[in-house]
Amino acid sequence: MDLILGIIVACEIGFWVFVVLGLLARYLLRWRRTGAILLAMTPVVDLVLLAAVIINLQSGGTASFIHGLAAIYLGVSIAYGHKMVKWADVRFAYRFAGGPKPLKLWGWDYAKDCWSDVVRTAIAVGIGAGILWLLTVLVDDRSRADALTAIYPLLGLWFAVDLIWAISYTFSPKKRPADAL
């Protein structure tokens, strides 16, 4: 397995380890400050990945799709990280601390959430594109950076799909099932 791919996988695991440990500390052990510190450590995982990619390319590595995947991962982590942590927090609080049941969104509320995700996706795409540009500049050799520039259309496609998703639920809202409370 490619070294950078392994680091991406390790960083994803590390992200969720920090989230789970933070929530365990917050809700089961009642260590609020420790839980907050552990949750605040999740961005450190992103810095580790970015450093690994830069070191790999600066030491003569040829950029590959996996390096571009790292840029996408970083964009998603930065733009969606807070939402993912909040999602886990609500469910953890419900399960272990008597918190309210997580809300299921329907109709216009679901469409509004889709539009919020379009904004998050735009931020993620912008961050990913910026990191791709930075990596391309750092490589400073077009033949070693071609795989990075090939990622830009995928970023555009991802944004377009998310935009179409939001538009579709704007004009055809997600209906509440008859058995939903």
Backbone torsions as a table, in degrees:
resi	resn	phi	psi	omega
1	MET	NA	140.7	178.4
2	ASP	-58.5	140.1	-178.9
3	LEU	-57.4	-46.0	-178.2
4	ILE	-66.0	-39.1	176.7
5	LEU	-61.5	-41.9	177.2
6	GLY	-61.4	-39.3	178.8
7	ILE	-68.8	-38.1	176.4
8	ILE	-60.0	-47.1	179.3
9	VAL	-61.7	-44.5	179.2
10	ALA	-62.6	-38.4	179.2
11	CYS	-68.0	-39.1	177.3
12	GLU	-64.0	-43.4	176.8
13	ILE	-63.0	-43.8	178.9
14	GLY	-60.2	-40.8	177.6
15	PHE	-56.1	-51.4	-176.6
16	TRP	-71.6	-29.5	174.9
17	VAL	-63.5	-45.9	177.4
18	PHE	-61.5	-41.1	180.0
19	VAL	-63.6	-50.0	-177.6
20	VAL	-64.2	-44.7	178.8
21	LEU	-63.4	-39.4	177.9
22	GLY	-62.8	-41.6	179.6
23	LEU	-72.4	-37.3	175.0
24	LEU	-61.0	-45.4	179.0
25	ALA	-63.3	-41.5	-176.7
26	ARG	-68.2	-47.2	-170.3
27	TYR	-99.4	-39.1	-177.0
28	LEU	-87.7	-40.8	-178.3
29	LEU	-92.7	-13.1	-179.1
30	ARG	62.7	30.0	176.1
31	TRP	-97.6	79.3	-175.1
32	ARG	-56.2	-49.2	-177.2
33	ARG	-64.1	-44.2	178.5
34	THR	-62.2	-42.1	177.9
35	GLY	-60.6	-43.9	179.8
36	ALA	-63.9	-40.2	179.0
37	ILE	-64.6	-44.4	179.7
38	LEU	-63.1	-41.7	178.2
39	LEU	-66.4	-35.3	178.9
40	ALA	-70.5	-15.1	179.3
41	MET	-78.7	-11.7	-177.1
42	THR	-58.0	-36.5	177.9
43	PRO	-66.9	-20.3	177.6
44	VAL	-60.6	-34.7	178.0
45	VAL	-58.6	-40.9	179.3
46	ASP	-64.0	-41.0	179.2
47	LEU	-64.1	-38.1	177.4
48	VAL	-61.7	-45.9	-180.0
49	LEU	-63.7	-46.6	179.9
50	LEU	-60.5	-44.1	178.7
51	ALA	-62.0	-42.8	-179.3
52	ALA	-62.8	-42.1	179.8
53	VAL	-66.1	-44.8	-179.8
54	ILE	-63.3	-45.6	179.1
55	ILE	-61.1	-42.9	179.6
56	ASN	-60.2	-45.8	-178.3
57	LEU	-74.2	-36.7	179.2
58	GLN	-68.0	-25.6	179.6
59	SER	-87.7	15.0	174.0
60	GLY	102.2	2.1	179.3
61	GLY	-65.9	146.6	176.7
62	THR	-90.3	130.1	-179.3
63	ALA	-62.3	140.6	178.7
64	SER	-130.5	178.5	175.6
65	PHE	-56.2	-34.7	-178.1
66	ILE	-63.9	-37.4	175.9
67	HIS	-63.8	-39.5	175.9
68	GLY	-65.8	-37.3	176.5
69	LEU	-62.0	-37.3	176.8
70	ALA	-61.6	-40.8	178.1
71	ALA	-63.1	-41.6	177.8
72	ILE	-64.7	-45.1	178.9
73	TYR	-56.3	-45.4	-179.5
74	LEU	-63.1	-42.1	177.6
75	GLY	-61.5	-44.6	179.3
76	VAL	-65.0	-44.3	-178.0
77	SER	-61.5	-42.1	-179.3
78	ILE	-72.0	-44.5	-175.7
79	ALA	-77.2	-37.0	-175.3
80	TYR	-106.9	-7.2	-175.1
81	GLY	-55.2	-47.2	-178.9
82	HIS	-62.6	-41.0	179.9
83	LYS	-65.0	-39.1	179.5
84	MET	-66.6	-41.1	178.5
85	VAL	-65.4	-42.1	179.2
86	LYS	-63.6	-41.2	177.6
87	TRP	-57.5	-48.7	-179.5
88	ALA	-66.3	-39.4	-178.6
89	ASP	-61.2	-46.1	-179.4
90	VAL	-61.1	-43.6	-179.1
91	ARG	-69.7	-38.7	178.6
92	PHE	-65.9	-44.4	178.9
93	ALA	-61.1	-40.5	179.2
94	TYR	-64.3	-45.5	-174.0
95	ARG	-73.9	-39.4	-170.2
96	PHE	-115.9	-10.7	-174.2
97	ALA	-132.8	17.0	177.7
98	GLY	68.3	23.4	178.4
99	GLY	-72.5	170.3	179.6
100	PRO	-67.0	152.9	177.9
101	LYS	-64.0	136.9	178.2
102	PRO	-59.0	138.2	-179.0
103	LEU	-78.8	140.3	172.3
104	LYS	-101.8	126.8	-176.4
105	LEU	-90.9	142.6	179.4
106	TRP	-137.0	164.1	171.9
107	GLY	54.8	-134.9	-175.6
108	TRP	-65.6	-31.0	178.0
109	ASP	-62.1	-40.7	177.7
110	TYR	-66.6	-41.7	179.0
111	ALA	-62.6	-42.1	178.2
112	LYS	-61.6	-39.4	177.7
113	ASP	-65.0	-38.3	176.5
114	CYS	-61.6	-40.9	178.9
115	TRP	-68.5	-33.8	173.8
116	SER	-63.4	-37.8	177.0
117	ASP	-68.0	-31.8	175.7
118	VAL	-61.4	-42.1	177.2
119	VAL	-63.8	-45.5	178.4
120	ARG	-60.9	-42.2	179.4
121	THR	-64.5	-40.1	176.7
122	ALA	-60.4	-40.9	177.2
123	ILE	-65.2	-45.0	179.4
124	ALA	-61.5	-42.7	178.7
125	VAL	-63.7	-43.7	178.9
126	GLY	-62.1	-43.5	178.4
127	ILE	-65.3	-46.4	178.4
128	GLY	-58.8	-44.5	179.0
129	ALA	-64.5	-40.2	178.1
130	GLY	-63.2	-41.5	178.1
131	ILE	-67.5	-40.4	175.9
132	LEU	-58.7	-44.3	178.7
133	TRP	-61.3	-46.4	179.4
134	LEU	-58.9	-45.6	179.8
135	LEU	-64.2	-38.6	178.0
136	THR	-62.8	-42.9	177.7
137	VAL	-64.2	-42.0	-179.1
138	LEU	-65.9	-37.1	179.1
139	VAL	-66.9	-40.9	176.2
140	ASP	54.0	33.5	176.3
141	ASP	-151.5	106.3	-174.1
142	ARG	-53.2	-39.6	-177.8
143	SER	-67.2	-27.0	178.4
144	ARG	-89.1	-7.3	-175.5
145	ALA	-116.0	2.9	-177.8
146	ASP	-56.0	-38.1	-178.8
147	ALA	-63.5	-28.3	179.5
148	LEU	-72.1	-44.0	-178.8
149	THR	-69.5	-21.4	178.0
150	ALA	-72.1	-12.4	-178.6
151	ILE	-80.3	-26.1	-175.9
152	TYR	-53.1	-44.8	178.0
153	PRO	-61.4	-32.6	177.4
154	LEU	-65.4	-36.8	176.7
155	LEU	-63.0	-43.5	177.9
156	GLY	-63.2	-41.5	178.5
157	LEU	-63.5	-43.8	178.7
158	TRP	-59.4	-46.2	179.1
159	PHE	-63.2	-42.6	-179.1
160	ALA	-61.8	-42.9	179.5
161	VAL	-63.4	-43.5	179.1
162	ASP	-64.1	-39.3	178.3
163	LEU	-64.7	-44.5	178.2
164	ILE	-62.9	-39.4	177.5
165	TRP	-57.5	-49.2	-178.8
166	ALA	-65.1	-41.6	179.2
167	ILE	-62.1	-43.1	-178.0
168	SER	-61.9	-39.7	179.6
169	TYR	-80.0	-13.0	173.3
170	THR	-74.3	-41.8	-178.1
171	PHE	-89.5	-19.3	178.1
172	SER	-137.0	79.3	-174.2
173	PRO	-57.9	147.5	177.4
174	LYS	-66.3	121.5	-176.0
175	LYS	-86.2	144.5	177.2
176	ARG	-74.6	128.6	176.4
177	PRO	-64.1	153.3	-177.3
178	ALA	-61.2	-30.1	-176.8
179	ASP	-88.4	-1.8	179.0
180	ALA	-80.2	142.0	-179.9
181	LEU	-81.6	NA	NA
